[in-house]
Structures are given as structure tokens and as C-alpha cells.
Amino acid sequence: MYVLLIILIVFVAVLLCGVVMIQNSKGGGLASSFASSNQIMGVRKTTDFIEKFTWGCAATLVVLSIATAYVLPHGTIATQSVLQEEAQNESMVNPVSVPGFDASQAAPAEETPAE
């Protein structure tokens, strides 16, 4: 289900890019290519259709993104943050940071004789 939603998101995103590229910033867009006066749809109706299709694609993209978050596989969610993992690894390596460790009871480091 997750992979299907990802594929749909990519498809809708590419479709949305194409629809936005068709539009003209001043409202002409696809309608400007129909120069004849006997059009099937009027200039305003074509612009309305493209605008509604753009909003529909954007809404679909938002809904698919939210749905993908809900069906996210459980194995990909991290249980700890990177900082928590680093702190846990350091406490395993550095015995001084372990609670209850008394540094005064630690064995002194051997000194090397001076030559």
C-alpha cells in the first residue's frame, strides 16, 4: 500500500508540474492557443477548467501525502534519535560516565620511566 501511494504521489506531482506549465501567469495559458472565434469552450471556461484541475491536483497531493504518513511501515520509524544513540554508545565506551562509578577507586595509570 505504501509503494502504491508513493507511485501515485509521483504521478500527481508530475501531472501538477505539467498543468502549471500550461498555465499563463496572466490567465491566458491553454486558452491563448485557441485563436479562432468558434471554440468548443470559451476562453474563460478553459481557464476555469485548468485552474480547478490545478487545485484538484494540489488537494490530491496533500491527501496522498497524509495517507502515506499513516501507512508508513513500522520498521522505518526510528525509536531513538541520533543524539540518544551517541550518548548510549559513549556510556558503553567511557566507564566514567556510568552512574555509580567512583573515579577514586579506579586503578592509577602506570607511569613510564623518564629516560
Buried (B, 14 or more C-beta within 10 A) or exposed (E): EEEEBEEBBEEBBEBBEEBEEBBEEEEEBBBEEBEEEEEEEEBEEBBEEBBEBBEEBBEBBEEBEEBBEEEEEEEEEEEEEEEEEEEEEEEEEEEEEEEEEEEEEEEEEEEEEEE
